[in-house]
Amino acid sequence: MLRSVPGCAVLVVTMFALVASGACPPRSENNEILDSVDQFIIRQMDKFTLPTGYPVGYNEPCLLQTYDVGLGDPLHFRADVYDSALAAIYILERGANFHGGDYLGRARSIVDGIRLVQDHDPVYEHAVRTSYWADDLYNETTGLARIDQGDVGTGNNSFAALALTRFYHATGEQVYLDAAKGMADFIDTEFRQTDTVPPIFNGYSMGIDAAGNPHHPDGRSTEHNVDVYAMARSLAETVSVPDPYDDMAQHAKYFVDRMFDSRPGEGKYWLGTKHDETLGRVINYWPVSADAQAWTTLASLGGAGEPLQDRDRCEAAMDWLWANLTKLCPCPDPDCYGVIFTNGGQGIQSEVSASAAMAYLLLGEEERAESILTCLDWVRLSAPGSDPGGIGLVATPDPAGAPTGFGGVYPNARHVASTVWLGLTVLQDEYPEQFTANPFAVVPEPATLSILLLAGLAVIRRRRE
């Protein structure tokens, strides 16, 4: 409430200065952003009326339409497992505040969608592919999952296992832990690389392509090994016999350790390794990706147990990211920045911008985090391709798309992973004392049915006394 004329005058001058400078308004309240994320997830879950003839044992299974695009767009029917897994993690973290309630029911539909396609793969037991048909996950005639993009990726399977483990922690239902363990065991059996001659990198390969051919074992990704580390650490803290998953985590960690560029003034993480026809297995020095910096930081901070990397390395990597991979936001504010995907890419990419903002929050770099979040809020509300109601976040504000540096382009379309990463980061900002909004963090012990029953009995006894 304004209490004096001078105060009012200062307010008018301040508002005039903002208009004159073209600065963006302050970003929206956290709850407004979170509600818009909730609504977008619901929209993408409910885009199609799914068939009812799915096998028993799955509760209204679905995977989200990845991009909010219309019929005729080649991405219309695409449902990426990674995006859907990330959405399930967000819904569980949002809890009873999730728009419309029934957060467990919504999350269950997604993880049951993951289980359905995992259980009905035509070739691989326990693994999932990159993406499926969002309008119908299952072919009743063949009894098989309807695959859209058929790669079996190390990172995608790791994220699916993370979501399944999180759901097990929320419900104590063993079937979800079993599904997560199946994926982890598949990764360890099929993709583990143990080098016997120098250079020794170890770690995990990138997976199997759509034709069924394993990617070259010398081609390994820092980001994927971070994913494996987080997934294995989560399982090791969950199962009764943690040794196999502790070993997986250490095997992935060894690779990430080797990817750190420790030269003075550098302090970044290389993309990974590749196969050179002359030299064999070598570090892949180009391009350098933002997620190798941000996701390594997220897997190192805010979780229980041993960190993936020490804080000094995380700070150095995120300083390098800020100096080399940030770009002025298209909004008219000289202090707002987004993040490009790699130093070989172009244009702000919303997903990696949001995950970088979360990394800065965990490092205590609030000004950098706020700069990115303010940019992303402008993107949500005002960028080309944005929803008139601010529901959802485009993958990039660039109308022509954002080249990744790998030959691909992120489209200017509302995108599940970008939107959900924004939601997770805003949750971290809203509840800084908690760390489970970070999808790489190890979650608490599961609330099993027996624990819940005992807690209920204790409450009843106290009331009677």
Secondary structure, 3 states (H helix, E strand, C coil): CCCCHHHHHHHHHHHHHHHHHCCCCCCCCHHHHHHHHHHHHHHHHCCCCCCCCCCCCCCCCCCCCCECCCCCCCCCCEEEHHHHHHHHHHHHHHHHHCCCCCHHHHHHHHHHHHHHHHHCCCCCCCCCCCEEECCCCEECCCCEECEEECCEEHHHHHHHHHHHHHHHHHHCCHHHHHHHHHHHHHHHHHHECCCCCCCCCCCEECEECCCCCECCCCCEEHHHHHHHHHHHHHHHCCCCCCHHHHHHHHHHHHHHHHCEECCCCCCEECCEEEEECCCEEEEECCCCEHHHHHHHHHCCCCCCCCCCCCHHHHHHHHHHHHHHCEEECCCCCCCCEEEECECCCCCECHHHHHHHHHHHHHHCCHHHHHHHHHHHHHHHHHCCCCCCCCCCCECCCCCCCEECCCCCEECCCEEHHHHHHHHHHHHHHHCCCCCCCCCCCCCCCCCCHHHHHHHHHHHHHHHHC
